[in-house]
């Protein structure tokens, strides 16, 4: 259930983000934050491990015993695959693949043993009634049943050890801040403090009020500042979730704060205990055992991030291989045309305003390079070399950013284009021209994007041009899907042919 949509927020006058840069370190006094691991990826790995062990056990026994006794029988491959699929589905239905379940192997193995026994009882019945006992080895069935489950048990205990160590080190924690002070915030913090500390890490309290109604500490947690300070804090330290300890009737107050938080790549929830309105249980999401009302989510969930990352790595690597002759020829042309390095690195804004270094083919004379893009390139710019004019027109200068995608992981194939630190439109920085500008940094920047295939590339000499780019970027973020990414990739070559704005 979403109480406020991103589109709704975009129609409200937005406060410009105060942060111009992002330091990769944590705020003063806070230890460096360990990277958070994806629960979905962990679950996928656990499922793949179970599937592989079940299949491998069946096939090794088949190769070692059955072939020597009765010869090759293709049905064994079908049974190995089928049982592995059914077992993985059954274990999933028994909720054996959550982080908490993987940390409790004994409890889960009791459940899994029941499912494993039922599956093999059904398999034996099928063999009996289908009169396959002359084809299917009873020794093979018995050995698969016993050895297979024992291997699953060993794997579960090994996974439990690994997952427990990761959980204790905070790799699965959600870093949470409470927005709002007073009694409601105290009630919320007491509820959240009952949760598993490996699941939730409470950072502190932020409140929009600065008067006596907003104490400096709530249940032992310090007030870290107001909502503007929260935006700044999120630029320097990872925050996963902001929970509002406010009644739903305080709509204007909530909206006022959402205008500022909207630019951050975080989830926002409203604590249900602060409201007398009661919804059906499925209307809530839960943080620990505490019910929440969803306000809005970060643009890409964990599953979406994994899908997009997989596409970036696979398609990016294939593109690098396919375009390697073109990359080599472009590098040779640059080297022959002018002195200096072939590649050029430029600092640009990345995800959550983080500064990243993107690779480009050098298109300017070495003594006139502009690493901060203080002056944008214009038509017939004397700083641009002969080869540089061609590769900029054809966007070949952007191809080395495939290295950022495949190896560094700080760019995506598709996303809002990363802008240089000091890029300007009509002598004003982009964030001064476009309100809510930093909302485009809620996802990784990309080599190409929705704005680019609609002709918004090249010089930004007017405020209208950068506004149009940002509008397209925000549309992409709010409507992301894998199919939209594939469409943009397919349309990029077409847009390069018909576009005349790059030089």
C-alpha positions in Angstrom: 0.0 0.0 0.0 1.5 3.3 -1.1 0.2 6.5 0.6 2.2 8.9 -1.5 3.4 8.3 -5.1 6.6 9.7 -6.5 4.5 11.4 -9.2 2.5 13.1 -6.5 5.7 14.4 -4.9 7.0 15.7 -8.1 4.0 18.0 -8.5 4.9 19.6 -5.1 7.4 22.5 -5.0 10.7 20.7 -4.1 13.4 22.1 -1.9 16.8 22.0 -3.6 19.2 19.5 -2.1 21.9 21.3 -0.1 24.6 18.8 -0.7 27.0 19.6 -3.6 29.4 16.7 -3.0 29.5 13.4 -1.3 32.3 12.1 0.8 32.7 8.3 0.6 33.6 8.2 4.3 31.2 7.9 7.2 30.2 11.0 9.3 32.6 12.1 12.0 32.5 9.7 14.9 30.9 6.8 13.0 32.8 3.7 12.1 33.0 2.8 8.4 29.8 1.0 7.3 30.2 -2.6 6.0 28.6 -3.2 2.7 25.1 -4.8 3.0 24.7 -8.1 1.3 21.6 -8.9 -0.7 19.2 -11.3 1.0 17.7 -12.3 -2.3 21.1 -13.2 -3.7 21.8 -15.3 -0.6 18.5 -17.1 -1.0 19.2 -17.8 -4.7 22.6 -19.2 -3.8 21.0 -21.5 -1.1 18.4 -22.7 -3.6 21.0 -23.3 -6.3 23.2 -25.3 -3.8 20.3 -27.6 -2.8 19.3 -28.1 -6.4 22.9 -28.9 -7.4 23.4 -31.3 -4.5 20.2 -33.3 -5.3 21.0 -33.5 -9.0 24.7 -34.3 -8.5 24.0 -37.1 -5.9 21.5 -38.8 -8.3 23.7 -38.6 -11.3 26.9 -39.7 -9.5 25.1 -42.8 -8.2 23.7 -43.4 -11.6 27.1 -43.2 -13.2 28.8 -45.3 -10.5 26.2 -48.1 -10.2 23.2 -48.1 -12.6 25.1 -47.9 -15.9 27.4 -50.8 -14.8 24.3 -52.9 -13.9 21.6 -52.2 -16.4 23.2 -49.8 -18.9 22.3 -46.3 -19.9 18.8 -45.2 -19.1 17.9 -41.5 -20.0 14.9 -41.6 -17.5 17.4 -41.2 -14.6 18.3 -37.7 -15.9 14.7 -36.7 -16.0 14.1 -38.0 -12.4 17.2 -36.3 -11.1 16.1 -32.9 -12.5 12.4 -33.4 -11.6 13.0 -34.3 -8.0 15.5 -31.5 -7.6 12.9 -29.0 -8.9 10.1 -30.4 -6.7 12.3 -30.4 -3.6 13.4 -26.8 -4.1 9.8 -25.8 -4.5 8.8 -27.7 -1.4 11.7 -26.3 0.7 10.7 -22.8 -0.4 7.0 -23.4 0.6 8.3 -24.5 4.0 10.1 -21.1 4.3 13.5 -22.7 4.5 15.3 -20.0 2.5 15.0 -16.9 4.6 18.1 -15.5 6.4 16.6 -16.4 9.8 15.8 -20.0 8.6 19.3 -20.5 7.2 20.7 -19.5 10.7 18.5 -22.3 12.3 19.5 -25.5 10.5 18.2 -28.0 13.0 14.7 -26.6 12.9 14.7 -26.4 9.1 16.1 -29.9 8.7 13.2 -31.4 10.6 10.8 -29.7 8.1 12.9 -30.6 5.1 13.2 -34.2 6.1 9.4 -34.5 6.1 9.2 -33.0 2.6 12.1 -35.2 1.4 10.4 -38.3 2.7 7.1 -37.4 1.0 8.8 -36.8 -2.3 10.5 -40.1 -2.3 7.4 -42.0 -1.2 5.6 -40.4 -4.1 8.5 -41.4 -6.4 8.5 -45.0 -5.2 4.7 -45.1 -5.8 5.1 -43.8 -9.3 7.8 -46.4 -10.0 5.6 -49.2 -8.7 2.3 -48.2 -10.4 4.1 -47.4 -13.7 5.9 -50.8 -13.6 9.3 -49.1 -13.8 10.9 -51.3 -11.2 12.8 -53.2 -13.9 14.3 -49.9 -15.0 14.7 -47.9 -11.8 17.3 -49.4 -9.4 16.0 -49.8 -5.8 19.6 -49.4 -4.6 19.8 -46.1 -6.5 16.6 -44.9 -4.9 17.6 -45.9 -1.4 21.2 -44.5 -1.7 19.9 -41.2 -3.3 17.4 -40.8 -0.4 20.0 -41.4 2.3 23.1 -39.8 0.8 21.2 -36.9 -0.7 19.6 -35.8 2.5 22.8 -36.2 4.5 24.6 -33.9 2.0 21.7 -31.4 2.3 22.2 -31.5 6.1 25.9 -30.9 5.8 25.4 -28.1 3.4 22.8 -26.5 5.7 25.2 -26.5 8.7 27.9 -25.0 6.6 25.6 -22.3 5.3 24.3 -21.6 8.9 27.9 -21.0 10.0 28.6 -18.7 7.2 25.3 -16.8 7.3 25.5 -16.4 11.1 29.0 -14.8 10.8 27.7 -12.5 8.1 24.6 -11.6 10.1 26.6 -10.8 13.3 28.9 -8.6 11.3 25.9 -6.6 10.1 25.9 -7.6 6.5 22.1 -8.1 6.5 21.2 -5.2 8.7 18.7 -2.5 7.7 20.1 0.8 8.8 17.1 2.7 10.1 16.4 6.3 11.2 13.3 7.5 13.0 11.7 10.7 11.8 9.8 12.6 14.5 10.3 13.0 18.2 8.4 12.8 21.5 6.3 10.0 22.8 5.4 8.4 19.5 9.1 8.1 18.6 9.8 6.6 22.0 7.1 3.9 21.5 8.4 3.1 18.0 12.0 2.8 19.3 11.0 0.5 22.1 9.2 -1.8 19.6 12.1 -1.8 17.2 14.6 -2.5 20.0 12.9 -5.8 20.5 13.9 -7.0 17.0 17.0 -9.1 16.3 20.0 -6.7 16.3 21.4 -8.5 13.3 18.3 -7.5 11.3 17.9 -3.8 12.3 20.4 -1.1 13.3 18.8 2.0 14.7 21.0 5.0 13.9 19.1 7.8 15.7 16.3 10.4 15.5 15.7 13.3 13.1 12.9 15.8 13.8 11.6 18.7 11.8 10.8 20.5 15.1 13.4 22.3 17.1 11.4 23.4 20.1 10.7 21.8 23.5 8.5 19.2 21.9 11.6 17.6 20.4 13.9 16.3 23.1 17.6 15.8 22.4 17.4 12.1 23.2 14.6 9.5 22.8 14.9 6.2 24.5 18.7 6.6 24.6 19.0 7.5 20.9 20.3 11.0 20.1 18.5 13.5 18.0 20.9 13.9 15.1 19.3 16.9 13.5 16.4 18.0 11.4 15.2 16.7 8.1 17.7 18.8 6.1 20.4 17.2 8.2 19.0 13.8 7.4 19.4 14.5 3.7 23.0 15.5 4.3 23.6 12.5 6.6 22.3 10.1 3.9 24.9 11.5 1.4 27.7 10.3 3.7 26.5 7.2 5.3 24.2 4.4 4.1 20.6 4.6 5.2 18.2 2.0 4.1 14.9 3.1 5.7 13.3 6.1 7.3 10.4 5.5 9.6 8.0 8.3 10.4 6.7 8.3 14.0 3.8 10.6 13.1 0.1 10.2 12.9 -1.3 9.8 9.4 -3.5 12.9 10.1 -0.3 15.1 10.0 -0.4 14.9 6.3 1.0 18.4 5.6 3.8 17.9 8.0 4.7 14.5 6.4 4.5 16.0 2.9 6.8 18.8 3.9 9.4 16.4 5.0 8.9 14.0 2.0 9.6 16.9 -0.3 13.2 16.8 1.0 13.6 13.0 1.5 12.2 12.2 -2.0 15.6 12.8 -3.6 17.2 10.0 -1.5 17.5 6.3 -2.6 15.8 5.0 0.6 12.5 3.4 1.6 10.1 5.5 3.7 7.5 3.9 6.0 4.9 5.3 8.5 4.8 3.5 11.8 1.3 1.9 12.1 1.2 2.1 15.9 1.0 5.9 15.7 -2.3 5.7 13.9 -5.7 4.7 15.3 -6.9 3.7 11.8 -6.6 -0.1 11.4 -6.1 -1.8 8.1 -6.2 -5.5 7.1 -3.0 -7.4 8.1 -1.9 -7.8 4.5 -1.9 -4.0 4.1 1.1 -3.7 6.3 4.8 -4.4 5.8 6.8 -5.3 8.8 10.1 -4.2 10.3 10.9 -6.9 12.8 7.4 -7.5 14.3 6.4 -3.8 14.0 3.7 -3.1 11.4 4.4 -0.3 8.9 2.5 1.5 6.2 4.4 1.9 3.0 4.8 5.6 1.9 7.2 5.0 -1.0 10.0 2.7 -1.9 13.4 3.3 -3.4 13.2 3.1 -7.2 14.8 -0.3 -7.5 14.2 -3.1 -5.0 16.8 -5.7 -4.2 15.6 -8.1 -6.9 15.5 -5.3 -9.5 19.1 -4.3 -8.6 20.3 -7.9 -9.1 18.4 -8.2 -12.4 19.9 -4.9 -13.6 23.4 -5.8 -12.4 23.3 -9.2 -14.2 22.2 -7.5 -17.4 25.0 -4.9 -17.1 27.7 -7.5 -16.5 26.5 -10.0 -19.2 25.5 -7.5 -22.0 28.4 -5.2 -21.1 31.0 -8.0 -21.4 29.5 -9.1 -24.7 29.5 -5.5 -25.9 33.2 -5.1 -24.9 34.1 -8.2 -26.9 32.0 -7.2 -29.9 33.3 -3.6 -30.0 36.9 -4.4 -29.2 38.1 -3.9 -32.8 36.3 -0.5 -32.9 37.8 0.5 -29.5 41.3 -0.4 -30.8 40.8 1.6 -34.0 39.5 4.6 -32.1 42.5 4.5 -29.8 44.9 4.3 -32.7 43.2 7.3 -34.4 43.5 9.4 -31.3 47.2 8.4 -30.8 48.0 9.3 -34.4 46.0 12.6 -34.4 47.5 14.3 -31.3 49.9 13.8 -28.5 48.8 12.5 -25.1 47.0 9.6 -23.5 44.2 7.8 -25.3 41.9 7.7 -22.3 40.6 10.5 -20.1 39.1 10.3 -16.6 36.5 12.7 -15.4 34.8 13.0 -12.0 31.0 12.9 -12.2 28.1 12.4 -9.9 27.0 8.8 -9.5 24.5 6.9 -7.3 23.4 9.0 -4.3 25.6 11.9 -5.3 28.7 9.8 -4.9 31.7 11.0 -7.0 32.9 8.5 -9.5 35.6 8.6 -12.2 34.3 7.7 -15.6 36.5 6.7 -18.6 36.3 8.4 -21.9 38.3 8.5 -25.1 40.3 11.8 -25.1 38.7 14.2 -27.6 40.6 17.4 -26.6 44.2 18.6 -26.8 46.1 17.5 -23.7 46.9 21.1 -22.6 43.2 22.1 -22.8 41.5 19.1 -21.0 38.7 20.1 -18.6 38.4 17.4 -16.0 35.7 19.2 -14.1 33.7 20.4 -17.2 33.8 23.9 -15.9 33.2 25.0 -19.6 30.9 22.7 -21.7 31.9 21.9 -25.2 30.3 24.0 -27.9 30.0 23.8 -31.7 33.4 24.3 -33.4 35.1 24.3 -30.0 38.9 25.0 -30.6 39.8 22.7 -27.7 38.5 19.6 -29.6 40.8 17.7 -31.9 39.9 16.5 -35.4 39.4 13.0 -34.3 37.7 14.3 -31.2 35.0 16.0 -33.3 34.2 12.8 -35.0 34.1 10.5 -32.0 32.0 13.0 -30.0 29.5 13.3 -32.8 29.3 9.5 -33.0 29.4 9.1 -29.2 32.4 6.8 -29.6 34.2 8.8 -26.8 31.7 7.2 -24.4 32.6 3.6 -25.2 35.3 3.2 -22.6 32.6 3.6 -20.0 31.9 -0.1 -20.6 34.9 -0.6 -18.3 33.1 1.3 -15.6 30.0 -1.0 -16.1 31.8 -4.4 -16.3 34.8 -4.0 -14.0 34.1 -1.1 -11.6 30.3 -1.4 -11.3 29.8 2.3 -10.7 27.9 2.8 -14.0 25.0 0.9 -15.6 24.4 0.4 -19.3 21.1 2.3 -19.0 20.3 5.2 -16.6 20.5 8.9 -16.2 23.7 10.2 -17.8 26.3 11.1 -15.1 26.9 14.8 -15.1 30.3 16.5 -14.5 30.8 18.1 -11.1 30.8 21.7 -12.3 28.5 21.3 -15.3 26.3 24.4 -15.9 23.3 25.5 -17.8 23.3 29.2 -18.7 26.1 29.8 -16.1 24.2 28.2 -13.3 24.9 24.7 -11.8 22.3 22.1 -12.7 21.0 21.7 -9.1 20.4 25.5 -9.0 18.4 25.4 -12.2 16.3 22.3 -11.6 14.5 21.8 -8.3 14.7 18.2 -7.1 17.7 17.7 -9.4 19.4 15.2 -7.1 16.4 12.8 -7.3 18.0 11.6 -10.6 20.8 10.1 -8.5 18.5 7.5 -6.8 19.8 4.9 -9.3 23.2 4.3 -10.9 23.9 6.5 -13.9 24.1 5.0 -17.3 26.0 5.2 -20.6 22.7 5.8 -22.4 19.2 6.7 -21.1 15.6 7.7 -21.8 16.7 11.3 -22.3 19.4 10.4 -24.8 17.1 8.4 -27.1 14.7 11.3 -27.2 17.3 13.7 -28.5 18.4 15.3 -25.2 22.1 15.0 -25.5 24.9 17.4 -26.2 25.1 21.1 -25.2 23.0 22.4 -22.3 23.2 26.1 -22.9 19.7 26.8 -21.7 17.8 26.0 -18.5 15.0 24.4 -20.6 17.4 21.8 -22.0 18.6 20.6 -18.6 15.1 20.7 -17.3 13.9 18.4 -20.1 16.8 16.0 -19.5 16.0 15.7 -15.8 12.3 15.3 -16.5 13.1 12.4 -18.8 15.5 10.9 -16.2 12.8 11.0 -13.5 10.3 9.4 -15.9 12.8 6.5 -16.4 13.4 6.1 -12.7 9.7 6.0 -11.8 8.9 3.6 -14.7 11.9 1.3 -14.7 11.6 -2.2 -16.0 14.0 -4.7 -17.7 12.0 -4.2 -20.9 12.4 -0.5 -20.8 16.2 -1.0 -20.4 16.2 -3.3 -23.4 14.1 -0.9 -25.5 16.5 2.0 -24.7 19.5 -0.1 -25.7 17.8 -1.1 -28.9 16.9 2.5 -29.7 20.3 4.1 -28.8 22.0 3.4 -32.2 18.9 4.9 -34.0 19.1 8.0 -31.9 22.8 8.5 -32.6 22.1 8.5 -36.3 19.4 11.0 -36.2 20.7 13.3 -33.5 22.5 16.5 -34.4 23.0 18.0 -30.9 26.3 16.4 -30.0 29.6 18.1 -30.9 
